[in-house]
Amino acid sequence: MIKVTLITGFLGAGKTTFLNNLIQKYPDTKFAIIENEFGEVGIDGCLVVDTEQDVFELSNGCICCSLNGELREVLRNLLKSGKEIDHLLVETTGIAEPSSIAAAFVGDPAISKLFELNACICIADTLNFEQSLKDHEVASKQIAFSDYIVLSKCDLSTEEQVKKMAFYLKLMNPLALVEKNYNGEVIEKDILNLNSFNVDKVEERASFIGAAHEHAHGEVVSHAFTFEGEVDPVKLEMWLSVLFQLQFEVIFRFKGIFNIKGEENRVVIQGVRNESKINIGSAWKEGEKRENKMVIIGKGIKRAPIEKKIKSLLR
């Protein structure tokens, strides 16, 4: 199984710099890289092989291709290249929604058999990000969908600006980890092993969800719900199906851990656009309070209807 890390961020945020640093940090890792910057190759290093499928071999041993067609076809070309691949990096264009790419890895059985989502990383420019939020809705979606947010160009900003940005980002996405970056240095965090879509990691992050709460920044809101009781699996499945199919354009991220009636283990559900991923998690311990925990991040989502629906799931 090849792990996949998505790198997103608005135009000029520093995605390619981050990508190059990531390659340098893991010199023994054989990367495959998909670039979606309108066919431009911004990766450092001389291209030494050029194939008809737009797959290139870089001087550092990585291979690279441009996402100028269907993702499935691009992945097929990468695999047919015959190169050994340890990890796939996807750098999206600055005006792209990462959820549309992530959905393919979650919802397409042919892809999910070979590739596993590791995390979505967002590079946020401390100098220009507030203006980007005002001008482009996609900037909000990139933040809301991400698992790990890197505040770039902190050395060009005041500490007050940096603190303000970090505070805003945590309001927009309370599940994400936020790290400051100065002078484009290499991130210390083990980016390739964040495993944010892994069941264990989802359970770990969910442990930070306390009592029910709501955060808002502009139209982007995050609602967290914690409630006890056994959830009816049929009612939950029907509700989530409607939720993801009809409201995926306003729901940027969904994560939940549920106490399902008749199931001795936690059930972990993650929503990506109109796709959902369901996994069986760890077993409930004897005497443990079986709490359901759920977080929804999106645009203009009202809390009251969801709370009403939660009550019906317990009946």
LORO-314715 format. One record per residue: residue in one letter; x, z, y of N, C-alpha, C in turn. Coordinates in steps of 0.1 Angstrom, whole numbers, padded with zeros to 4 digits, always signed. Layout:
BEGIN
aXZYXZYXZY;...
END
This chain:
BEGIN
m+0008+0000-0012+0000+0000+0000+0009+0000+0013;i+0006-0009+0021+0014-0011+0034+0007-0004+0045;k+0013+0006+0052+0007+0013+0063+0007+0004+0075;v-0003+0006+0084-0005-0002+0096-0007+0007+0108;t+0001+0004+0118+0000+0011+0131-0004+0002+0142;l-0015+0005+0149-0019-0004+0160-0013+0002+0173;i-0008-0007+0181-0002-0003+0194-0011-0010+0205;t-0018-0002+0213-0026-0007+0223-0022-0001+0237;g-0029-0006+0247-0026-0001+0260-0028-0013+0270;f-0032-0009+0283-0036-0019+0292-0023-0028+0296;l-0026-0039+0303-0016-0048+0307-0005-0041+0315;g+0008-0043+0311+0019-0037+0318+0022-0022+0316;a+0015-0017+0306+0017-0002+0303+0030+0001+0297;g+0036-0008+0290+0049-0006+0283+0048-0006+0268;k+0039-0014+0263+0037-0015+0248+0049-0021+0241;t+0055-0032+0247+0066-0039+0240+0078-0030+0241;t+0080-0022+0252+0092-0013+0252+0090-0002+0241;f+0078+0003+0240+0075+0013+0229+0078+0007+0216;l+0074-0006+0214+0075-0012+0201+0090-0014+0197;n+0098-0018+0207+0112-0020+0205+0119-0007+0202;n+0115+0004+0209+0121+0017+0206+0117+0022+0192;l+0105+0019+0188+0100+0022+0174+0109+0016+0164;i+0112+0003+0166+0120-0004+0156+0134+0002+0156;q+0140+0005+0167+0153+0012+0168+0153+0025+0161;k+0142+0032+0162+0141+0046+0156+0142+0046+0141;y+0136+0035+0135+0136+0035+0121+0144+0023+0116;p+0157+0023+0116+0165+0012+0113+0165+0008+0098;d+0161+0017+0090+0160+0013+0075+0146+0009+0071;t+0137+0008+0080+0123+0004+0077+0122-0011+0079;k+0116-0018+0069+0114-0032+0070+0100-0034+0076;f+0100-0038+0088+0087-0040+0096+0082-0054+0095;a+0069-0055+0095+0063-0068+0098+0055-0065+0111;i+0055-0074+0121+0050-0072+0134+0040-0083+0137;i+0028-0080+0141+0019-0090+0146+0017-0088+0161;e+0020-0098+0169+0019-0097+0183+0007-0105+0188;n-0001-0100+0197-0013-0106+0201-0013-0108+0216;e-0001-0110+0222+0000-0112+0236+0001-0127+0239;f-0010-0134+0236-0012-0148+0239-0001-0156+0233;g+0004-0152+0221+0014-0160+0214+0028-0158+0219;e+0030-0149+0229+0044-0146+0233+0051-0136+0224;v+0063-0138+0222+0071-0129+0214+0080-0121+0223;g+0077-0108+0225+0084-0100+0234+0094-0090+0228;i+0096-0092+0215+0105-0083+0208+0119-0087+0210;d+0127-0076+0212+0142-0079+0213+0148-0084+0200;g+0158-0092+0202+0165-0098+0190+0163-0113+0189;c+0172-0120+0184+0172-0134+0183+0164-0138+0171;l+0155-0148+0173+0147-0154+0162+0156-0163+0154;v+0157-0161+0141+0167-0169+0133+0160-0178+0123;v+0147-0176+0121+0139-0185+0112+0126-0187+0118;d+0122-0200+0118+0109-0203+0124+0101-0211+0113;t+0090-0206+0108+0083-0213+0098+0070-0220+0104;e+0064-0228+0096+0052-0235+0101+0040-0226+0104;q+0040-0214+0097+0030-0204+0099+0032-0195+0111;d+0041-0198+0119+0044-0189+0131+0049-0176+0126;v+0056-0175+0115+0062-0163+0110+0077-0164+0113;f+0083-0154+0119+0097-0155+0123+0105-0143+0117;e+0117-0145+0114+0126-0135+0109+0135-0131+0121;l+0135-0118+0124+0143-0113+0135+0157-0109+0130;s+0166-0108+0140+0180-0105+0136+0182-0091+0130;n+0172-0082+0133+0173-0068+0128+0166-0067+0114;g+0162-0078+0109+0156-0078+0095+0140-0077+0095;c+0134-0075+0107+0120-0075+0108+0114-0089+0107;i+0102-0091+0104+0095-0104+0105+0084-0102+0115;c+0081-0113+0122+0071-0112+0133+0062-0125+0133;c+0050-0123+0137+0041-0135+0138+0031-0133+0149;s+0025-0143+0154+0015-0142+0165+0001-0143+0159;l-0008-0135+0165-0022-0134+0160-0029-0145+0168;n-0028-0157+0164-0035-0168+0170-0046-0174+0162;g-0050-0167+0152-0061-0171+0143-0068-0159+0137;e-0075-0161+0126-0081-0150+0119-0071-0140+0113;l-0074-0127+0115-0064-0117+0111-0061-0119+0096;r-0071-0122+0088-0069-0123+0073-0059-0134+0070;e-0060-0145+0077-0051-0156+0075-0037-0152+0079;v-0035-0145+0090-0022-0140+0095-0016-0131+0085;l-0024-0122+0079-0019-0112+0069-0015-0120+0057;r-0022-0130+0053-0019-0137+0041-0006-0145+0043;n-0003-0150+0055+0009-0157+0058+0021-0147+0057;l+0019-0135+0062+0029-0125+0062+0033-0122+0047;l+0023-0120+0039+0026-0117+0025+0032-0129+0017;k+0028-0141+0021+0034-0153+0014+0048-0155+0019;s+0052-0149+0030+0066-0151+0035+0077-0147+0025;g+0073-0138+0016+0082-0133+0005+0091-0122+0010;k+0089-0118+0022+0098-0107+0028+0092-0094+0024;e+0101-0084+0021+0097-0071+0018+0092-0064+0031;i+0080-0057+0029+0074-0051+0041+0071-0036+0038;d+0076-0027+0046+0074-0013+0045+0062-0008+0054;h+0061-0015+0065+0052-0010+0075+0048-0022+0084;l+0035-0022+0088+0030-0033+0096+0027-0027+0110;l+0032-0033+0121+0029-0029+0134+0021-0040+0141;v+0010-0037+0147+0002-0047+0154+0001-0043+0169;e+0007-0052+0177+0007-0050+0192-0004-0058+0197;t-0015-0052+0203-0026-0060+0208-0024-0064+0222;t-0031-0074+0226-0031-0078+0240-0036-0067+0249;g-0032-0067+0261-0036-0056+0270-0051-0055+0273;i-0058-0066+0270-0072-0066+0273-0081-0066+0260;a-0074-0062+0249-0081-0062+0236-0086-0048+0233;e-0097-0048+0226-0103-0035+0220-0096-0033+0206;p-0089-0022+0204-0082-0020+0191-0092-0018+0180;s-0104-0014+0183-0114-0012+0173-0118-0024+0165;s-0118-0036+0172-0121-0048+0165-0111-0052+0154;i-0098-0048+0157-0088-0051+0147-0088-0040+0136;a-0090-0028+0140-0090-0017+0130-0102-0019+0120;a-0113-0024+0125-0125-0026+0116-0122-0035+0105;a-0113-0044+0106-0109-0053+0095-0102-0046+0084;f-0094-0036+0088-0086-0029+0078-0095-0018+0071;v-0106-0014+0078-0115-0005+0072-0126-0011+0064;g-0132-0022+0069-0144-0028+0063-0142-0040+0054;d-0130-0046+0054-0127-0057+0045-0120-0053+0033;p-0127-0053+0021-0122-0048+0009-0108-0055+0005;a-0108-0068+0007-0096-0076+0004-0083-0071+0012;i-0086-0067+0024-0075-0062+0033-0072-0048+0030;s-0082-0039+0028-0080-0025+0026-0073-0022+0012;k-0073-0031+0003-0066-0029-0009-0051-0030-0007;l-0047-0037+0003-0032-0039+0005-0027-0032+0017;f-0036-0029+0027-0031-0023+0039-0039-0011+0042;e-0032+0000+0047-0039+0012+0050-0036+0016+0065;l-0046+0019+0073-0045+0023+0086-0037+0036+0087;n-0027+0036+0095-0019+0049+0098-0024+0055+0110;a-0024+0048+0121-0029+0054+0134-0030+0043+0145;c-0037+0046+0155-0038+0038+0167-0031+0045+0178;i-0020+0039+0184-0012+0044+0195-0016+0037+0208;c-0019+0045+0218-0022+0039+0231-0011+0043+0241;i-0006+0033+0248+0004+0035+0259-0004+0035+0272;a-0003+0046+0279-0011+0047+0292-0001+0049+0304;d-0002+0040+0313+0007+0039+0325+0002+0050+0335;t+0010+0060+0338+0006+0070+0347+0005+0065+0361;l+0012+0054+0365+0011+0049+0378-0002+0042+0381;n-0006+0034+0371-0018+0025+0374-0030+0027+0365;f-0030+0037+0357-0040+0038+0347-0054+0042+0353;e-0054+0051+0363-0066+0054+0369-0073+0042+0375;q-0066+0033+0382-0072+0021+0387-0077+0012+0376;s-0069+0011+0365-0073+0003+0354-0087+0008+0348;l-0088+0021+0348-0101+0027+0343-0113+0023+0351;k-0110+0022+0364-0121+0018+0374-0124+0004+0373;d-0114-0005+0370-0116-0019+0370-0120-0025+0357;h-0116-0019+0346-0118-0025+0333-0122-0015+0322;e-0134-0017+0317-0140-0008+0307-0131-0007+0294;v-0124-0018+0291-0116-0018+0279-0105-0008+0279;a-0100-0004+0291-0090+0006+0292-0096+0020+0287;s-0108+0023+0290-0114+0035+0285-0116+0034+0270;k-0119+0022+0264-0121+0021+0250-0108+0023+0243;q-0097+0018+0249-0084+0019+0242-0080+0034+0241;i-0083+0042+0252-0080+0056+0251-0089+0063+0241;a-0102+0060+0242-0111+0067+0233-0109+0065+0219;f-0104+0053+0215-0102+0050+0201-0089+0055+0195;s-0079+0059+0204-0066+0062+0199-0064+0076+0193;d-0054+0077+0184-0051+0089+0178-0039+0096+0184;y-0031+0088+0191-0019+0093+0198-0017+0085+0211;i-0016+0092+0222-0015+0086+0235-0001+0090+0241;v+0006+0079+0245+0019+0081+0252+0017+0078+0267;l+0020+0088+0275+0020+0087+0289+0033+0080+0293;s+0033+0068+0297+0045+0061+0301+0048+0062+0316;k+0060+0059+0319+0065+0059+0333+0063+0072+0340;c+0064+0083+0333+0063+0096+0339+0074+0099+0349;d+0086+0093+0347+0097+0095+0356+0094+0088+0370;l+0084+0079+0371+0081+0073+0383+0069+0079+0390;s+0064+0090+0384+0052+0097+0389+0056+0112+0392;t+0047+0118+0400+0049+0132+0403+0044+0140+0391;e+0049+0153+0389+0045+0161+0379+0030+0164+0380;e+0025+0165+0392+0010+0167+0394+0002+0155+0389;q+0007+0143+0391+0000+0131+0386+0000+0131+0371;v+0012+0135+0365+0013+0135+0350+0003+0145+0344;k+0003+0157+0350-0006+0167+0345-0021+0163+0346;k-0024+0157+0357-0038+0152+0360-0042+0142+0349;m-0032+0132+0347-0035+0122+0337-0037+0128+0323;a-0028+0137+0319-0029+0143+0306-0043+0150+0304;f-0047+0157+0315-0060+0164+0315-0071+0154+0313;y-0071+0144+0321-0082+0134+0320-0083+0127+0306;l-0071+0125+0300-0071+0118+0287-0076+0127+0276;k-0073+0140+0277-0079+0150+0268-0094+0151+0269;l-0099+0149+0281-0113+0149+0283-0120+0137+0276;m-0113+0126+0278-0118+0113+0272-0117+0113+0257;n-0107+0119+0252-0105+0119+0237-0098+0132+0233;p-0107+0142+0230-0101+0155+0226-0094+0155+0212;l-0096+0145+0204-0090+0144+0191-0076+0138+0192;a-0072+0132+0202-0059+0125+0203-0048+0135+0207;l-0036+0132+0202-0024+0140+0207-0019+0132+0219;v-0014+0139+0229-0009+0133+0241+0006+0137+0243;e+0014+0127+0246+0029+0130+0248+0033+0122+0260;k+0041+0130+0268+0047+0124+0280+0060+0116+0277;n+0063+0105+0284+0074+0097+0281+0082+0094+0294;y+0094+0097+0295+0102+0095+0307+0113+0084+0304;n+0115+0075+0313+0125+0065+0312+0125+0056+0300;g+0113+0056+0294+0112+0047+0282+0119+0052+0270;e+0122+0065+0269+0130+0070+0258+0123+0069+0245;v+0130+0070+0234+0124+0069+0220+0116+0082+0218;i+0103+0080+0213+0095+0092+0210+0100+0099+0198;e+0100+0113+0199+0105+0121+0188+0095+0122+0176;k+0083+0121+0179+0072+0122+0169+0074+0112+0158;d+0071+0116+0146+0072+0106+0134+0060+0097+0134;i+0061+0087+0142+0049+0078+0145+0045+0071+0132;l+0054+0068+0123+0050+0060+0111+0043+0068+0101;n+0042+0081+0103+0036+0090+0093+0025+0099+0100;l+0019+0094+0110+0008+0102+0116-0004+0103+0107;n-0007+0092+0099-0017+0092+0089-0030+0097+0094;s-0034+0092+0106-0046+0097+0113-0059+0094+0106;f-0059+0083+0097-0071+0080+0090-0071+0086+0076;n-0060+0093+0073-0060+0100+0060-0069+0112+0060;v-0075+0114+0048-0085+0125+0047-0080+0138+0051;d-0068+0142+0046-0062+0154+0049-0059+0156+0064;k-0055+0146+0071-0052+0146+0085-0065+0148+0093;v-0076+0141+0089-0089+0142+0095-0094+0157+0094;e-0092+0162+0082-0096+0176+0081-0088+0186+0089;e-0075+0183+0090-0066+0191+0099-0070+0191+0113;r-0073+0179+0119-0077+0177+0132-0090+0183+0135;a-0099+0182+0125-0113+0187+0127-0113+0203+0128;s-0102+0209+0123-0101+0224+0124-0100+0228+0138;f-0097+0219+0148-0096+0223+0162-0110+0222+0169;i-0120+0217+0162-0133+0216+0167-0140+0230+0166;g-0142+0236+0177-0148+0249+0177-0164+0248+0178;a-0169+0256+0187-0184+0255+0189-0187+0242+0195;a-0200+0238+0194-0205+0225+0200-0201+0224+0214;h-0196+0213+0218-0192+0211+0232-0193+0196+0236;e-0192+0194+0249-0192+0181+0255-0182+0179+0266;h-0175+0168+0266-0165+0165+0276-0169+0151+0282;a-0167+0149+0295-0170+0137+0301-0160+0133+0311;h-0157+0120+0312-0148+0115+0323-0154+0101+0326;g-0161+0101+0338-0168+0088+0341-0180+0086+0331;e-0181+0074+0326-0191+0071+0316-0187+0074+0302;v-0174+0077+0300-0169+0080+0286-0171+0095+0284;v-0179+0098+0273-0182+0112+0269-0178+0114+0255;s-0174+0126+0252-0172+0130+0238-0180+0142+0235;h-0188+0141+0224-0196+0152+0219-0191+0157+0206;a-0190+0170+0205-0186+0177+0193-0197+0186+0188;f-0200+0185+0175-0211+0193+0169-0205+0201+0157;t-0209+0213+0156-0206+0222+0145-0219+0228+0141;f-0222+0226+0128-0235+0232+0123-0234+0235+0108;e-0241+0246+0104-0241+0250+0090-0253+0243+0083;g-0252+0244+0069-0263+0239+0061-0259+0227+0053;e-0267+0224+0043-0265+0212+0034-0271+0200+0040;v-0263+0189+0041-0268+0177+0047-0274+0168+0036;d-0286+0162+0038-0292+0153+0029-0284+0140+0029;p-0278+0135+0018-0270+0124+0018-0277+0111+0021;v-0289+0109+0016-0297+0097+0019-0301+0096+0034;k-0305+0107+0040-0308+0107+0054-0296+0104+0063;l-0285+0110+0058-0272+0108+0066-0268+0094+0065;e-0268+0088+0053-0264+0074+0052-0273+0064+0060;m-0286+0067+0060-0295+0059+0068-0293+0060+0083;w-0290+0072+0087-0288+0074+0102-0275+0067+0106;l-0264+0069+0098-0251+0063+0102-0252+0048+0101;s-0259+0043+0092-0261+0028+0091-0267+0023+0104;v-0277+0029+0108-0284+0025+0121-0275+0027+0133;l-0268+0038+0133-0259+0042+0144-0248+0032+0146;f-0241+0028+0135-0230+0019+0136-0234+0005+0138;q-0246+0001+0133-0250-0013+0134-0255-0016+0148;l-0263-0006+0153-0270-0009+0166-0262-0004+0178;q-0254+0006+0177-0247+0012+0188-0232+0011+0188;f-0226+0002+0180-0212+0002+0178-0205-0002+0191;e-0212-0009+0200-0206-0013+0213-0204-0002+0223;v-0212+0009+0221-0210+0021+0230-0204+0033+0223;i-0203+0032+0210-0196+0043+0202-0182+0038+0199;f-0172+0045+0205-0158+0040+0204-0152+0047+0192;r-0156+0059+0188-0149+0065+0177-0159+0076+0171;f-0159+0077+0158-0168+0087+0151-0159+0093+0140;k-0159+0106+0139-0153+0113+0128-0162+0125+0124;g-0163+0127+0111-0172+0138+0107-0168+0144+0094;i-0169+0157+0092-0167+0163+0079-0181+0170+0075;f-0186+0167+0064-0199+0171+0061-0200+0179+0047;n-0209+0188+0047-0213+0196+0036-0225+0189+0029;i-0223+0180+0020-0233+0172+0014-0240+0179+0003;k-0253+0179+0002-0261+0186-0008-0256+0180-0022;g-0253+0190-0031-0249+0186-0044-0234+0182-0046;e-0226+0182-0035-0212+0178-0036-0204+0190-0033;e-0194+0193-0042-0186+0205-0042-0174+0203-0032;n-0171+0191-0028-0160+0188-0019-0165+0184-0005;r-0157+0185+0005-0160+0180+0018-0161+0165+0017;v-0170+0159+0025-0171+0145+0026-0167+0141+0040;v-0157+0132+0041-0151+0128+0054-0156+0114+0057;i-0162+0112+0069-0167+0099+0073-0161+0095+0086;q-0156+0083+0087-0150+0078+0100-0157+0065+0103;g-0161+0063+0116-0167+0051+0120-0158+0043+0129;v-0157+0030+0126-0149+0021+0134-0158+0009+0137;r-0162+0007+0149-0172-0003+0153-0184-0002+0144;n-0188-0013+0137-0200-0013+0128-0196-0011+0114;e-0184-0005+0111-0179-0002+0098-0177+0013+0097;s-0179+0018+0085-0177+0032+0082-0168+0034+0070;k-0160+0044+0069-0152+0047+0058-0155+0061+0053;i-0159+0062+0040-0163+0075+0034-0153+0079+0024;n-0148+0091+0025-0139+0096+0015-0143+0110+0010;i-0140+0114-0002-0141+0127-0007-0129+0136-0003;g-0131+0147+0004-0120+0155+0009-0117+0166-0001;s-0112+0177+0005-0108+0188-0003-0120+0197-0007;a-0118+0205-0017-0129+0213-0022-0132+0225-0013;w-0145+0228-0012-0148+0240-0004-0143+0253-0012;k-0138+0262-0005-0133+0274-0012-0144+0284-0014;e-0143+0292-0024-0153+0302-0027-0155+0312-0016;g-0167+0313-0011-0170+0322+0000-0167+0316+0014;e-0162+0304+0014-0159+0298+0027-0172+0293+0034;k-0173+0295+0047-0184+0290+0055-0184+0275+0055;r-0194+0269+0049-0194+0254+0048-0200+0248+0061;e-0191+0246+0071-0196+0240+0083-0194+0225+0084;n-0204+0219+0089-0203+0204+0092-0197+0203+0106;k-0188+0193+0107-0181+0191+0120-0181+0176+0123;m-0185+0173+0135-0186+0159+0139-0183+0156+0153;v-0175+0145+0156-0172+0142+0169-0176+0127+0172;i-0182+0125+0183-0186+0111+0187-0181+0109+0201;i-0173+0098+0202-0168+0094+0216-0173+0081+0219;g-0179+0079+0231-0184+0066+0235-0189+0066+0250;k-0196+0056+0253-0200+0053+0267-0215+0058+0268;g-0217+0067+0277-0230+0071+0281-0239+0077+0270;i-0233+0082+0259-0240+0087+0248-0247+0100+0251;k-0260+0101+0249-0268+0113+0252-0267+0123+0240;r-0266+0136+0244-0264+0146+0233-0277+0150+0226;a-0288+0151+0234-0300+0156+0229-0306+0149+0217;p-0306+0135+0217-0311+0128+0205-0303+0130+0193;i-0290+0132+0194-0281+0135+0183-0284+0148+0177;e-0285+0158+0186-0288+0172+0181-0302+0172+0173;k-0311+0164+0178-0324+0163+0172-0323+0157+0158;k-0315+0147+0157-0313+0140+0144-0305+0149+0134;i-0296+0157+0139-0289+0166+0130-0298+0176+0123;k-0308+0181+0131-0318+0190+0125-0326+0183+0114;s-0329+0170+0115-0336+0163+0105-0328+0161+0093;l-0314+0160+0094-0306+0157+0083-0305+0170+0074;l-0308+0181+0079-0307+0194+0071-0320+0197+0064;r-0331+0189+0066-0344+0193+0060-0344+0188+0046;
END
